Amino acid sequence: MARKTAVTVALDSLEAARELSEAAVAAGVDFTVRVEADLGLHRCGLAPGAELVALAKAADALPGLRLEGFQYYAGHLWPTTDDFEAQYKAVGEGVAEVRAEFEKAGLPLDVVSGGTSPTLWRSHEIAGQNEIRPGTYVYNDRSLVEAGTASWDDCAATLLVTWFRRRAPASPSSTEAPRPSPPTAYPSPRTRRMAA
């Protein structure tokens, strides 16, 4: 694929960078890379600081790799949480910290990438971020309706589901008395609207 189109890879370990470099050299291609900063989710990436800068420097020096900046994913930001504003501010401060560290080290900052669907409409508040990656916002879903960033009418597709519940007859080996046959007229169904 890298022979036909530009491929960008996010890295959070030197081991991954080395393996990617070896693959690039063997295939005669180049990959654009970003290092992944952990700004609070604690799922992937490295915390701002010396280890993140060292990874960026090492990746940039490897053959077949070209560092273009860093990215982060702040999936822990949820507008309905009580501490959302403080967490959002902390992410912005984290981006500023990583930018300053990259600038001091002379590392490229062509791309500073981040964002989430629930924070899409506030992405401009993160100073220095020049790319957003807001996943599901283009379709919207139940989670974004619950977060208050979309309405049901904003969802690309919904399913209207009706289900019925009736008791199963007692098994022959049961010591329970036989249950009466279900009524021929079912109770009123429950209906729930779900985003696809």
C-alpha positions in Angstrom: 0.0 0.0 0.0 2.8 2.4 0.8 4.0 2.2 -2.8 0.7 3.7 -4.0 -0.3 6.1 -1.3 1.1 8.0 1.7 0.9 5.9 4.9 1.1 7.6 8.3 1.7 5.5 11.4 1.4 6.5 15.1 4.1 5.1 17.4 4.5 4.8 21.1 7.5 2.5 21.4 11.0 2.3 19.9 10.4 -1.4 19.2 7.5 -0.5 16.9 9.6 2.2 15.2 12.5 -0.1 14.6 10.2 -2.8 13.1 8.5 -0.3 10.9 11.8 1.1 9.7 13.1 -2.4 8.8 9.9 -3.1 6.9 10.1 0.3 5.1 13.8 -0.3 4.1 13.0 -3.9 3.0 10.1 -2.7 0.8 11.9 0.4 -0.5 9.2 2.8 0.8 8.9 5.6 3.4 6.4 6.0 6.2 5.4 9.2 7.8 5.2 8.8 11.6 3.9 10.6 14.6 4.6 9.8 18.2 1.6 9.2 20.4 1.3 11.3 23.5 -0.8 10.2 26.4 -2.7 13.2 27.7 -5.0 11.5 30.2 -6.6 8.4 28.7 -3.8 6.1 29.7 -4.6 3.6 27.0 -1.8 4.3 24.5 1.1 6.7 24.1 3.8 8.2 26.3 3.3 10.9 28.8 4.8 14.3 27.9 8.5 14.5 28.9 11.9 13.1 28.1 10.7 9.6 27.1 8.3 11.0 24.4 11.0 13.3 23.1 13.6 10.5 23.0 11.2 8.3 21.0 10.5 11.2 18.6 14.2 11.8 18.0 14.9 8.0 17.6 12.0 7.5 15.1 13.1 10.6 13.1 16.6 9.2 12.8 15.6 5.7 11.5 15.8 5.0 7.8 12.4 4.9 6.0 10.7 7.0 8.6 9.9 10.7 8.5 8.6 12.3 11.7 5.9 14.9 11.2 4.8 15.6 14.7 2.7 14.0 17.4 -0.9 13.0 18.1 -3.1 12.1 21.1 -6.5 10.6 21.7 -8.4 12.1 24.6 -11.2 9.5 24.8 -11.5 10.1 28.5 -13.1 13.5 27.8 -16.9 13.2 28.2 -19.0 16.4 28.3 -21.4 15.0 30.9 -18.8 14.4 33.6 -18.5 16.9 36.4 -14.8 17.5 35.8 -15.0 17.8 32.0 -13.8 21.5 31.9 -10.8 20.8 34.1 -9.9 17.7 32.1 -10.3 19.6 28.8 -8.1 22.3 30.1 -5.5 19.7 31.2 -5.4 18.3 27.6 -4.8 21.7 26.2 -2.0 22.2 28.6 -0.6 18.8 27.7 -0.6 19.8 24.0 1.2 23.0 24.8 3.8 21.1 26.9 4.5 18.6 24.1 4.7 21.4 21.5 7.2 23.3 23.7 9.3 20.1 24.2 9.4 19.4 20.5 10.3 23.0 19.7 13.2 22.9 22.2 14.4 19.6 20.8 14.2 20.9 17.2 11.6 18.2 16.2 9.1 18.7 13.5 5.6 19.9 14.4 4.0 19.8 10.9 1.1 17.9 12.4 -0.4 18.1 15.9 -3.4 15.8 15.8 -6.1 15.0 18.3 -9.7 15.2 19.1 -12.8 13.1 19.7 -16.4 13.1 18.5 -17.7 14.5 21.8 -15.2 17.4 21.7 -15.3 18.1 18.0 -17.1 21.4 18.4 -14.5 22.6 20.8 -11.4 21.4 18.9 -10.4 25.0 18.0 -9.8 25.7 21.7 -6.7 23.5 21.7 -4.0 25.9 20.8 -1.5 24.6 18.2 -3.6 21.6 17.2 -3.9 21.6 13.4 -5.6 18.3 12.7 -8.7 16.7 14.3 -9.7 13.1 14.3 -13.3 13.0 15.5 -14.3 9.4 14.6 -18.1 8.8 14.8 -19.3 12.4 14.7 -20.1 12.1 10.9 -22.7 9.4 11.8 -23.4 10.2 15.4 -24.7 7.4 17.7 -26.4 6.8 21.0 -23.2 7.6 23.0 -23.1 11.1 21.4 -26.8 11.6 22.1 -26.1 10.7 25.7 -23.1 13.1 25.8 -25.4 15.9 24.6 -23.4 16.6 21.5 -26.0 15.2 19.1 -29.7 14.6 19.0 -31.6 11.6 17.7 -32.3 13.6 14.5 -28.5 14.0 14.0 -27.9 10.2 13.8 -27.3 8.9 10.3 -29.4 5.8 11.0 -31.7 4.5 13.7 -33.4 1.3 14.3 -36.9 1.1 15.8 -37.1 -2.2 17.6 -40.1 -3.8 19.2 -39.7 -6.9 21.4 -42.1 -9.1 23.3 -41.4 -11.1 26.4 -43.3 -14.2 27.5 -42.5 -16.8 30.0 -41.1 -20.1 28.8 -43.1 -23.2 29.9 -41.6 -25.0 32.9 -39.3 -27.9 31.9 -40.6 -31.4 32.4 -37.8 -32.1 34.9 -38.7 -29.1 37.0 -40.3 -29.5 40.4 -42.3 -26.3 39.8 -46.0 -26.5 39.1 -46.7 -26.1 35.4 -47.1 -22.5 34.4 -50.3 -21.5 32.7 -50.2 -21.1 28.9 -49.3 -17.7 27.7 -52.3 -15.5 26.8 -53.2 -15.3 23.2 -53.1 -11.5 23.4 -49.6 -10.3 24.2 -49.0 -7.5 26.6 -48.2 -4.2 25.0 -44.8 -4.2 23.5 -41.9 -2.0 24.7 -40.3 0.1 22.0 -36.8 1.5 22.1 -35.0 3.6 19.6 -31.4 2.8 19.1 -28.8 4.4 16.9 -27.2 2.0 14.5 
